[in-house]
Amino acid sequence: MTVRDHNLESVAEVIATFKIHQTAGVDDLTDIHLGKAVTLTASHEVGPGTDNAILLGKLIGLTLSDADNGNRLATVQIGGVCTLPITATNPVVGNRVVCGANGTVKQAPALAGNDPAGANIARGTVLAINGTTDCTLLLN
């Protein structure tokens, strides 16, 4: 008897809805950001993951359409297992991540003085790496 592969992305998914950050009256998140990393930008507000930002989670849904600036909401997976695109420095299995450029994630830096008070900027535990394309991680 062989062991069946399990779809880890169905494990312990936790989702939340947020407002979308705007720049000059235009939503920072559009349909092209679906499936990518996002970060908190203000109270109850999210935007695309930017280099070295703290990862909030994976953008899994947007209400309305790209033409509805200011009226859309973002659904974000904030817990459980998910797969996100990666960028250099590629993460390592067992380690943690931070946001990379353009909604990707990358290996978290070593603990340093730039960590915010009360917490490390790293998040998640990398469970698997798919070459230089994406990684599967536990948002913990």
C-alpha positions as CSV (number, residue, x, y, z in Angstrom):
1,M,0.0,0.0,0.0
2,T,1.3,3.4,-0.9
3,V,0.9,6.7,0.9
4,R,-1.4,9.1,-0.8
5,D,-0.4,12.7,-1.3
6,H,-2.5,15.1,0.8
7,N,-3.5,18.5,-0.4
8,L,-1.9,20.4,2.5
9,E,-3.6,23.7,1.4
10,S,-6.8,22.3,2.8
11,V,-5.3,22.1,6.3
12,A,-6.4,24.7,8.9
13,E,-7.2,27.5,6.5
14,V,-8.0,30.7,8.3
15,I,-9.3,33.6,6.2
16,A,-10.1,37.3,7.0
17,T,-11.4,40.3,5.0
18,F,-9.6,43.6,4.8
19,K,-9.9,47.0,3.2
20,I,-7.5,47.6,0.3
21,H,-4.8,50.3,0.6
22,Q,-5.0,53.0,-2.0
23,T,-2.3,55.2,-3.6
24,A,-3.6,58.4,-5.2
25,G,-7.2,57.1,-5.1
26,V,-6.3,53.8,-6.8
27,D,-6.5,50.4,-5.1
28,D,-3.1,48.9,-4.6
29,L,-4.5,45.4,-5.1
30,T,-6.1,44.2,-8.4
31,D,-6.9,40.8,-9.9
32,I,-3.2,40.3,-10.9
33,H,-2.3,40.1,-7.2
34,L,-4.5,37.1,-6.6
35,G,-2.4,34.2,-5.2
36,K,0.4,36.5,-4.0
37,A,1.7,37.6,-0.7
38,V,0.2,40.6,1.1
39,T,1.1,42.8,4.1
40,L,-0.7,45.0,6.5
41,T,-0.4,48.7,5.4
42,A,-2.7,50.3,8.1
43,S,-5.4,49.4,10.5
44,H,-7.6,46.6,8.8
45,E,-5.9,47.5,5.5
46,V,-3.7,45.4,3.1
47,G,-1.5,45.9,0.1
48,P,0.9,43.9,-2.0
49,G,3.9,42.3,-0.3
50,T,7.0,44.5,-0.7
51,D,10.6,43.7,-0.1
52,N,11.3,42.9,3.6
53,A,7.7,43.6,4.7
54,I,6.1,41.4,7.3
55,L,4.0,38.7,5.5
56,L,0.3,38.8,6.5
57,G,-0.9,36.0,4.2
58,K,-2.0,35.0,0.7
59,L,-4.6,37.1,-1.3
60,I,-7.3,34.6,-2.2
61,G,-10.2,36.9,-3.3
62,L,-11.3,40.4,-4.2
63,T,-14.8,41.6,-4.3
64,L,-16.3,43.4,-7.4
65,S,-13.9,44.2,-10.3
66,D,-10.8,46.2,-11.0
67,A,-13.0,49.1,-12.1
68,D,-14.5,49.5,-8.6
69,N,-11.7,51.5,-6.9
70,G,-12.3,52.2,-3.3
71,N,-15.2,49.8,-3.0
72,R,-13.4,46.4,-3.1
73,L,-12.5,44.2,-0.2
74,A,-9.6,41.7,0.0
75,T,-10.0,38.2,1.3
76,V,-6.7,37.0,2.8
77,Q,-5.6,33.6,4.0
78,I,-3.9,34.4,7.3
79,G,-3.5,30.9,8.7
80,G,-3.1,27.3,7.6
81,V,-1.0,25.9,4.8
82,C,-0.6,27.9,1.5
83,T,1.7,28.1,-1.5
84,L,3.3,31.5,-2.5
85,P,5.7,32.5,-5.2
86,I,9.3,33.0,-4.1
87,T,12.2,35.2,-5.0
88,A,15.9,35.3,-4.1
89,T,17.0,34.7,-1.4
90,N,15.1,31.5,-1.8
91,P,13.6,30.1,1.4
92,V,14.9,26.9,3.0
93,V,12.6,24.1,4.3
94,G,12.1,24.5,8.0
95,N,12.9,28.2,8.0
96,R,10.7,31.3,8.0
97,V,10.0,34.0,5.4
98,V,9.3,37.7,4.8
99,C,7.8,39.4,1.8
100,G,9.9,39.8,-1.3
101,A,9.2,42.1,-4.2
102,N,6.0,42.0,-6.1
103,G,4.0,39.7,-3.8
104,T,6.6,37.0,-3.4
105,V,8.3,35.7,-0.3
106,K,11.9,35.1,0.5
107,Q,14.2,33.7,3.2
108,A,13.8,35.8,6.4
109,P,16.9,37.6,7.5
110,A,18.8,36.7,10.6
111,L,17.6,38.3,13.8
112,A,18.8,41.9,13.9
113,G,18.1,45.3,15.4
114,N,15.6,46.1,12.6
115,D,13.0,43.7,14.1
116,P,10.0,45.5,15.5
117,A,9.5,45.8,19.2
118,G,7.9,42.6,20.6
119,A,8.4,40.4,17.5
120,N,10.6,39.1,14.7
121,I,9.7,40.1,11.2
122,A,9.8,36.5,10.0
123,R,6.6,34.5,9.6
124,G,5.6,30.9,8.7
125,T,7.4,27.6,8.5
126,V,8.5,26.5,5.0
127,L,7.3,23.0,4.4
128,A,8.4,22.5,0.8
129,I,10.2,24.3,-2.0
130,N,9.3,23.9,-5.7
131,G,12.6,24.9,-7.4
132,T,12.8,28.6,-7.7
133,T,9.0,29.0,-8.4
134,D,7.2,28.8,-5.1
135,C,7.1,27.4,-1.6
136,T,4.5,25.8,0.6
137,L,4.4,27.1,4.1
138,L,2.5,27.0,7.3
139,L,1.2,30.4,8.2
140,N,1.9,30.2,12.0
